[in-house]
């Protein structure tokens, strides 16, 4: 078995809580999916979506499955980069997120959409050549089960390509949002913003090995998001995630007060608009043995 860790840098000018998770239908409802797609998608997810889609296409698959697809940010790039004849199936347990994803495709593009739990995928064994998941596995309630199901549905030799955020140390946009929300509720700080940035290399590696994957690699990918709209980012962080639910559950402050405080904190951290925001993710690739 080969386990490789590589550091890649890339400059891009492109564009006590119950933790609510993406595969929990109660997590991303109401206006959250729209806020997530509009305010967080271009800033945080779009460039990484292009990267992971290129990697998937380079595997020359015939059948591709995306899990925890959200509003279809990666799905759109996959369809752009995969040959026309490649089957693309897009899944998420959250129907409002998938409905936004559907709007990004024409009927003739033949993208299949299925509500699906990433820990219990409704597909036969050996169904797909490549499995893709961008910034989703951190939230799965049973991660080990998700890896076992991932290897089950892959063909022998198939690839699982997925990404997670690195820690708050390397993603100040998440750390600052967590700190600002906590200042409003010092006795009971909202915890959602700790979850996306808390899933580390060692447990991921151990789970992949335990599930039976081989040829495991991890690459640290650092981007710099130039000309970032800090107000859009702040609104997306508050209104485009379950953080808004945790704020509303606590009460005492209007969400707009926290947005304003977050915008100011972002300007202190990154400078005035147009700002440059560093982002850092870890991309994993693992193969099902032949």
C-alpha positions as CSV (number, residue, x, y, z in Angstrom):
1,X,0.0,0.0,0.0
2,X,1.3,3.5,-0.9
3,X,0.4,6.5,1.2
4,X,1.7,9.7,-0.2
5,X,1.5,13.2,1.3
6,X,2.2,16.1,-1.1
7,X,2.1,19.9,-0.5
8,X,0.7,21.8,-3.5
9,X,0.4,25.6,-3.7
10,X,-1.7,27.4,-6.2
11,X,-2.4,31.0,-6.8
12,X,-5.9,31.6,-8.1
13,X,-7.4,34.9,-9.1
14,X,-10.7,33.2,-10.0
15,X,-13.2,33.4,-8.7
16,X,-23.6,22.1,23.2
17,X,-25.2,22.0,20.0
18,X,-26.7,19.2,17.9
19,X,-24.4,19.7,14.8
20,X,-26.7,19.8,11.8
21,X,-25.0,18.1,8.9
22,X,-25.4,18.3,5.1
23,X,-26.9,14.8,4.9
24,X,-29.5,15.8,7.5
25,X,-32.6,17.1,5.7
26,X,-33.2,19.6,8.5
27,X,-29.8,21.2,8.1
28,X,-30.0,23.2,4.9
29,X,-33.6,24.3,4.4
30,X,-35.5,27.6,3.8
31,X,-33.1,30.2,2.4
32,X,-29.9,28.5,3.5
33,X,-29.3,26.6,0.2
34,X,-29.7,29.8,-1.9
35,X,-27.4,31.8,0.5
36,X,-24.9,28.9,0.4
37,X,-24.8,28.8,-3.4
38,X,-24.8,32.5,-4.0
39,X,-22.5,33.8,-1.3
40,X,-20.2,30.9,-0.4
41,X,-20.1,29.0,-3.7
42,X,-18.0,31.5,-5.8
43,X,-15.7,32.4,-2.9
44,X,-15.0,29.1,-1.2
45,X,-16.0,26.2,-3.5
46,X,-15.8,27.1,-7.2
47,X,-12.0,26.8,-7.7
48,X,-11.7,23.6,-5.7
49,X,-14.6,22.2,-7.8
50,X,-12.7,22.7,-11.0
51,X,-9.6,21.0,-9.5
52,X,-11.4,17.9,-8.2
53,X,-13.4,17.6,-11.4
54,X,-10.3,17.6,-13.5
55,X,-8.8,14.9,-11.4
56,X,-12.0,12.8,-11.8
57,X,-12.0,13.3,-15.5
58,X,-8.3,12.3,-15.7
59,X,-9.3,8.8,-14.5
60,X,-11.2,8.3,-17.8
61,X,-14.3,6.9,-16.1
62,X,-17.4,5.6,-17.7
63,X,-19.6,6.1,-14.6
64,X,-19.2,8.8,-12.0
65,X,-21.0,9.3,-8.7
66,X,-21.0,12.5,-6.6
67,X,-22.1,12.3,-3.0
68,X,-23.1,15.2,-0.7
69,X,-23.3,17.3,-3.9
70,X,-25.2,20.2,-2.3
71,X,-26.2,22.8,-4.8
72,X,-24.3,21.2,-7.7
73,X,-21.1,23.4,-7.7
74,X,-18.9,20.4,-8.4
75,X,-21.6,18.6,-10.4
76,X,-21.6,21.5,-12.9
77,X,-17.8,21.3,-13.4
78,X,-17.9,17.5,-13.7
79,X,-20.4,17.7,-16.5
80,X,-18.3,20.4,-18.2
81,X,-15.1,18.3,-18.1
82,X,-16.4,14.7,-18.5
83,X,-17.0,13.4,-22.0
84,X,-20.6,13.5,-23.1
85,X,-21.0,9.7,-22.9
86,X,-19.9,9.5,-19.3
87,X,-22.7,8.8,-16.9
88,X,-23.0,11.3,-14.1
89,X,-25.1,10.6,-11.0
90,X,-25.5,13.3,-8.4
91,X,-26.7,12.7,-4.9
92,X,-27.5,14.5,-1.7
93,X,-30.0,13.7,1.1
94,X,-31.1,17.3,1.2
95,X,-33.8,17.9,-1.3
96,X,-33.7,21.7,-1.3
97,X,-30.0,21.6,-2.1
98,X,-30.5,19.2,-4.9
99,X,-33.3,21.3,-6.4
100,X,-30.9,24.2,-6.8
101,X,-28.4,21.7,-8.4
102,X,-31.0,20.6,-10.9
103,X,-31.4,24.2,-12.2
104,X,-27.8,24.2,-13.4
105,X,-28.4,21.6,-16.1
106,X,-30.3,21.3,-19.3
107,X,-32.5,18.1,-19.8
108,X,-30.3,16.9,-22.6
109,X,-27.2,16.8,-20.4
110,X,-28.5,13.6,-18.9
111,X,-27.4,14.1,-15.3
112,X,-29.2,11.8,-12.9
113,X,-30.2,13.1,-9.5
114,X,-31.0,10.9,-6.5
115,X,-31.6,11.7,-2.8
116,X,-29.1,9.5,-1.1
117,X,-27.6,9.0,2.3
118,X,-23.8,8.9,1.9
119,X,-23.4,6.3,4.5
120,X,-26.0,3.9,2.9
121,X,-25.9,4.5,-0.9
122,X,-28.8,3.0,-2.8
123,X,-26.6,1.5,-5.6
124,X,-25.4,-2.1,-6.3
125,X,-21.9,-3.2,-5.7
126,X,-19.3,-2.3,-8.4
127,X,-21.5,0.4,-9.9
128,X,-19.1,3.3,-10.5
129,X,-15.6,4.0,-11.7
130,X,-15.0,7.2,-9.7
131,X,-16.7,8.6,-6.6
132,X,-16.3,12.3,-5.8
133,X,-17.1,14.2,-2.7
134,X,-16.1,17.8,-2.1
135,X,-16.1,19.1,1.5
136,X,-18.7,16.6,2.6
137,X,-17.2,13.8,4.5
138,X,-16.4,15.9,7.6
139,X,-20.1,16.0,8.4
140,X,-21.0,12.4,7.9
141,X,-22.2,11.0,11.3
142,X,-20.7,7.5,10.7
143,X,-17.5,8.2,8.6
144,X,-16.2,4.6,8.8
145,X,-19.5,3.4,7.4
146,X,-19.4,5.9,4.6
147,X,-15.9,4.7,3.5
148,X,-17.1,1.1,3.6
149,X,-20.0,2.0,1.4
150,X,-17.8,4.0,-0.9
151,X,-15.5,1.0,-1.6
152,X,-18.5,-1.2,-2.1
153,X,-20.0,0.8,-4.9
154,X,-16.7,1.3,-6.7
155,X,-15.5,-1.2,-9.4
156,X,-12.2,-2.9,-8.7
157,X,-9.5,-0.3,-9.4
158,X,-12.1,2.5,-9.0
159,X,-11.1,5.8,-7.3
160,X,-12.6,7.8,-4.4
161,X,-11.5,11.4,-4.7
162,X,-12.6,13.7,-1.9
163,X,-11.6,16.8,-0.1
164,X,-11.8,18.3,3.4
165,X,-10.9,21.7,4.8
166,X,-7.6,22.1,6.6
167,X,-7.7,23.5,10.2
168,X,-8.6,27.0,11.3
169,X,-4.9,27.7,11.4
170,X,-4.9,27.7,7.6
171,X,-8.4,28.9,7.0
172,X,-8.8,32.2,8.9
173,X,-12.2,32.8,7.3
174,X,-13.6,29.9,9.3
175,X,-11.7,30.7,12.5
176,X,-12.8,34.4,12.5
177,X,-16.5,33.4,11.9
178,X,-16.3,31.0,14.9
179,X,-14.7,33.6,17.1
180,X,-17.1,36.4,16.2
181,X,-20.2,34.2,16.8
182,X,-18.7,33.1,20.1
183,X,-18.2,36.7,21.3
184,X,-22.0,37.1,21.1
185,X,-22.7,34.0,23.2
186,X,-19.6,33.6,25.4
187,X,-21.5,31.2,27.8
188,X,-22.7,29.0,25.0
189,X,-20.8,29.6,21.8
190,X,-22.2,28.1,18.6
191,X,-20.1,25.2,17.5
192,X,-21.0,24.6,13.9
193,X,-17.9,26.4,12.5
194,X,-15.6,23.9,14.3
195,X,-16.9,20.9,12.4
196,X,-15.8,21.6,8.8
197,X,-12.2,22.3,9.9
198,X,-11.7,19.6,12.5
199,X,-11.3,16.3,10.5
200,X,-7.6,15.5,10.5
201,X,-5.3,13.4,8.3
202,X,-4.7,10.5,10.7
203,X,-8.3,9.4,11.3
204,X,-9.0,9.8,7.6
205,X,-6.0,7.6,6.7
206,X,-7.0,5.0,9.3
207,X,-10.6,4.9,8.1
208,X,-9.5,4.5,4.5
209,X,-7.2,1.7,5.4
210,X,-9.8,0.1,7.6
211,X,-12.3,0.1,4.7
212,X,-9.9,-1.6,2.4
213,X,-8.6,1.2,0.2
214,X,-5.1,1.2,-1.2
215,X,-2.8,3.6,-3.1
216,X,-3.9,6.4,-0.7
217,X,-2.6,10.0,-1.4
218,X,-3.2,13.3,0.3
219,X,-2.4,16.7,-1.2
220,X,-2.5,20.0,0.6
221,X,-3.9,22.6,-1.9
222,X,-3.6,26.2,-1.0
223,X,-5.4,29.0,-2.9
224,X,-5.6,32.7,-2.6
225,X,-8.9,34.1,-3.4
226,X,-8.3,37.6,-4.7
227,X,-10.9,40.4,-4.9
228,X,-13.1,38.6,-2.4
229,X,-16.3,40.3,-1.4
230,X,-16.1,40.2,2.4
231,X,-19.8,41.2,2.9
232,X,-20.9,38.3,0.7
233,X,-18.6,36.0,2.6
234,X,-19.9,37.1,6.0
235,X,-23.6,36.8,4.9
236,X,-22.9,33.4,3.5
237,X,-21.2,32.2,6.7
238,X,-24.1,33.3,8.8
239,X,-27.1,32.7,6.6
240,X,-25.7,29.9,4.3
241,X,-25.0,27.3,6.9
242,X,-26.7,25.8,10.0
243,X,-24.9,28.5,12.0
244,X,-28.0,30.6,11.5
245,X,-30.1,28.0,13.3
246,X,-27.7,27.9,16.2
247,X,-27.9,31.7,16.4
248,X,-31.7,31.8,16.3
249,X,-31.9,29.0,18.9
250,X,-29.9,31.2,21.3
251,X,-31.7,34.4,20.5
252,X,-30.8,37.8,22.1
253,X,-29.2,39.2,18.9
254,X,-30.4,39.8,15.4
255,X,-28.4,37.9,12.8
256,X,-27.6,41.1,11.0
257,X,-25.7,42.3,14.1
258,X,-23.5,39.3,13.8
259,X,-23.1,39.7,10.1
260,X,-21.9,43.4,10.6
261,X,-19.5,42.3,13.3
262,X,-18.1,39.6,11.1
263,X,-17.6,41.9,8.1
264,X,-15.6,44.2,10.4
265,X,-13.6,41.3,11.8
266,X,-12.9,40.1,8.2
267,X,-11.6,43.6,7.3
268,X,-9.3,43.6,10.3
269,X,-8.0,40.1,9.3
270,X,-7.8,40.5,5.5
271,X,-7.9,44.3,4.8
272,X,-10.6,46.3,3.1
273,X,-12.3,45.2,-0.1
274,X,-11.1,44.0,-2.5
275,X,-9.4,41.5,-0.1
276,X,-7.3,38.4,-0.6
277,X,-8.3,35.4,1.4
278,X,-6.1,32.3,1.8
279,X,-7.9,29.0,1.6
280,X,-6.4,25.5,2.3
281,X,-7.9,22.1,1.7
282,X,-6.6,18.6,1.8
283,X,-7.5,16.4,-1.2
284,X,-7.5,12.6,-0.8
285,X,-7.4,10.0,-3.5
286,X,-7.8,6.3,-2.7
287,X,-8.2,3.2,-5.0
288,X,-10.3,0.1,-4.5
289,X,-7.9,-2.9,-5.0
290,X,-8.3,-4.7,-8.3
